[in-house]
Amino acid sequence: MTISSSSASMELRTTGQQLHRRSWAEPWKIKMVEPITLTTEKQRTAALSEAGYNTFLLRSEDVYIDLLTDSGTSAMSDWQWAGMMLGDEAYAGSKNFYHLEETVRRHYGYKHLIPVHQGRGAEHILSQIMIRPGDTVPGNMYFTTTRFHQEHAGGQFVDVVIEDGHDLASLHPFKGNVDLDKLEHVLKTAKRVPYISLAATVNMAGGQPVSMANVRSVREICARHGVPVMLDATRAVENAWFIKCREAGYADKSCAEILLEFCSYTDGCTMSGKKDPLVNIGGWLSLNDDTLAEEARNMVVVYEGLHTYGGMAGRDMEAMARGIEESVQDDHMRARIGQVEYLGGLLHSAGVPIVLPIGGHAVYLDARRFYPDMSQDDFPAQTLAAEIYLDSGVRAMERGIVSAGRDSKTGRHHYPKLELVRLTIPRRVYTQAHMDVVAESVEAVFLQPKKPCGLRMVYEPKYLRFFQARFERLGP
Ligand SMILES: *Cc1c(COP(=O)(O)O)cnc(C)c1O
């Protein structure tokens, strides 16, 4: 990696123009439309109050532009839909399985493919076959389901992401990188490390990428210690696009070539088909090791389904094989990341406080700077997500004190450093005009002369409270 931190921000802003002289415009046109509802302020006020000021509890029908998540919310192409009609629904040996296996081999490079119903199915199997009680699993920042399965198998997760990954102010172009010293330290001191869990891009850091130089070094260090590298490949194609745009020596390589090289430094992957691969449900586990793959196949039969369908219908495997093919196209990625950058750019130039650099799948708003006088106990990010919905019907997600939950021992809130609202962009679903509406609405909320007073939690579930907690408005 040759980009210094000081030149990083300029590099990022000019990326689009340097590489391509044209707009990020989508490489498709629209053939079928799904109507969405424009609600009135009165309707939104009622819907939000009924949902306890929690955007997770809103009915999708009451939402105008849904930026809750990019998971399983992609639009499929006509080629994918045509593939659905070619589903071979044989119990064993479906031809769609072999198509999927061949496609994953060609684009991700791994030898064995074990299909699963979605990403966490793969995480469950991988953790069960590789982790023993007392093991340490280093990773570049945790992800909720990934860490759960590692701990469930008796392992302990240790964060080895670089410090910049936790720093809102840092403009590092590869904030998802592994801190090689931290990794080396874990490998030297832990009793046993079954594998390193490497995510690209890093969701919890805001969709931040890992550089090729970094994964190569991780590979070298792990090889020296005889430890395999397992990739969370959920957004590895988006990661490849960032390498193309930001890392020296890759501008002339295709996304597909970069993806294949990246994966070649790893020994297997877990995959949520609901992200990069452009389907609404599906996933897989890939492994190069024959013995491990055999163990995984033994387990998949028990938890997911036979090793040639793993919880997916034949038509779903066909749609995913075709989705992978489309997802690695440079034109697709240029438009995908371009749209996220477009929204981030509008907000940034309007002076709205967002997390920089803009990540791969979402724009994050810094709620503390929307409401500088609000105490964290009054849930600033939850309040901001509610205010955005009230203003325009745009649905976002809280990533702050509500998501962080309570300390299981003391019962006190965790007080996270970051109090964020995530605007997550589904793939191929919304237009540039929709992004304009989102930016206008967020800007209007930012400039509101009369700030809200915050919220009071009136119902709190025991686990993962952000999904179902209910709130009431403080003040008038
Ligand atoms: C979504 C996600 C998963 C889990 O995949 P599911 O398909 O939701 O089970 C794992 N890792 C990352 C980084 C994800 O974003």
The ligand as a MOL file (V3000), in Angstrom:
LIG
                    3D

  0  0  0     0  0            999 V3000
M  V30 BEGIN CTAB
M  V30 COUNTS 15 15 0 0 0
M  V30 BEGIN ATOM
M  V30 1 C -24.7560 -10.7000 7.0400 0
M  V30 2 C -23.4020 -11.0940 7.4910 0
M  V30 3 C -23.1280 -12.3770 7.9990 0
M  V30 4 C -24.2010 -13.4030 8.2660 0
M  V30 5 O -24.8740 -13.7910 7.1410 0
M  V30 6 P -26.4530 -14.1330 7.1660 0
M  V30 7 O -26.7180 -14.5060 5.7450 0
M  V30 8 O -27.1900 -12.9290 7.6280 0
M  V30 9 O -26.6390 -15.3060 8.0840 0
M  V30 10 C -21.8130 -12.6550 8.3360 0
M  V30 11 N -20.8320 -11.7530 8.2110 0
M  V30 12 C -21.0600 -10.5170 7.7330 0
M  V30 13 C -19.9430 -9.5420 7.6160 0
M  V30 14 C -22.3530 -10.1420 7.3660 0
M  V30 15 O -22.5810 -8.8880 6.9390 0
M  V30 END ATOM
M  V30 BEGIN BOND
M  V30 1 1 1 2
M  V30 2 1 2 3
M  V30 3 2 2 14
M  V30 4 1 3 4
M  V30 5 2 3 10
M  V30 6 1 4 5
M  V30 7 1 5 6
M  V30 8 2 6 7
M  V30 9 1 6 8
M  V30 10 1 6 9
M  V30 11 1 10 11
M  V30 12 2 11 12
M  V30 13 1 12 13
M  V30 14 1 12 14
M  V30 15 1 14 15
M  V30 END BOND
M  V30 END CTAB
M  END
